[in-house]
Amino acid sequence: MLSFFTVLLILVGANLLFMALNLIGLSGWGKKSGQHSAKLASSGIRTWKELKAKFKKTV
């Protein structure tokens, strides 16, 4: 029974650690979104509206 709680505690602790690291990484992501979207637009990736319009033309 003790080993079960030990493993459970280790898994919960690892989960909290990964969640904290994920949240720290996401905090800086929103600030870079302007640069990121400009980079995506220049790389040739089309937006959903452009793809939808192109699809309507073909159909």
PAVODREN-150643 format. One line per 2 residues: for each residue z, y, x of C-alpha. Coordinates in steps of 0.5 Angstrom, whole numbers, plus 500, padded with zeros to 3 digits. Each point is the difference from the previous one (the first is absolute). Layout:
Z Y X  ...
end
This chain:
500 500 500  502 505 506
493 499 503  496 501 493
504 507 500  498 501 507
493 499 499  500 504 494
503 506 504  495 500 505
495 500 496  502 506 496
502 503 506  493 499 503
497 502 493  504 507 500
497 501 507  493 499 498
501 505 494  503 505 504
494 500 505  495 500 495
503 506 497  501 504 506
492 498 501  498 503 494
504 506 500  495 503 505
494 497 497  500 505 494
499 506 505  494 497 504
496 499 493  496 506 501
497 498 507  500 493 498
496 501 493  495 505 505
499 494 505  499 495 494
494 505 497  497 500 507
500 493 501  495 498 494
505 498 495  498 502 493
505 502 495  501 496 493
496 506 496  494 499 505
500 493 500  500 500 492
495 505 500  495 496 504
502 494 496  498 503 493
493 502 504  499 493 501
502 497 494
end
